[in-house]
Amino acid sequence: MIAWIRWYLREVSGEADYDRHCRRHLQDHPDHPVPSRREYEAWRAAHKENHPQTRCC
């Protein structure tokens, strides 16, 4: 039960997104350093700003 709660909180807070990004980055670009969490958050915010999504439902 505690593991499920921890998983849920990480998914809701976005912490798991950074971990997934790091794994994907290491897989796709093993010769480049992994961006810091701050760099990732800045990239993510800029991406959301430049690629807005509107949904009706």
C-alpha positions in Angstrom: 0.0 0.0 0.0 2.8 2.4 0.9 4.6 1.7 -2.4 1.4 2.5 -4.3 0.9 5.8 -2.5 4.6 6.7 -3.2 4.1 5.9 -6.9 0.9 7.9 -7.1 2.5 11.0 -5.4 5.5 10.9 -7.7 3.2 10.7 -10.8 1.0 13.5 -9.6 3.9 15.8 -8.5 5.8 15.3 -11.8 8.9 13.9 -10.1 8.5 10.7 -12.1 8.6 12.7 -15.4 12.2 13.8 -14.7 13.3 10.3 -13.9 11.7 9.1 -17.2 13.4 11.9 -19.1 16.8 11.0 -17.6 16.4 7.3 -18.6 15.4 8.3 -22.1 18.2 10.8 -22.4 20.8 8.3 -21.4 19.4 5.8 -23.8 19.2 8.2 -26.8 22.2 10.4 -26.0 24.7 8.4 -24.0 27.6 10.7 -24.9 25.8 13.9 -23.6 25.5 14.8 -19.9 22.0 14.4 -18.3 20.5 17.9 -17.7 19.9 18.9 -14.2 16.4 19.0 -12.8 16.5 22.8 -13.1 17.5 22.6 -16.7 14.8 20.0 -17.4 12.1 22.2 -15.7 13.2 25.2 -17.7 13.1 23.2 -21.0 9.7 21.8 -20.1 8.2 25.2 -19.3 9.6 26.7 -22.5 8.2 23.7 -24.5 4.7 24.1 -22.9 4.9 27.9 -23.7 5.8 27.3 -27.4 3.4 24.3 -27.9 0.2 25.1 -26.1 -2.5 22.5 -26.1 -6.2 23.3 -25.8 -8.7 20.6 -25.0 -12.4 20.8 -24.9 -12.8 17.5 -23.0 
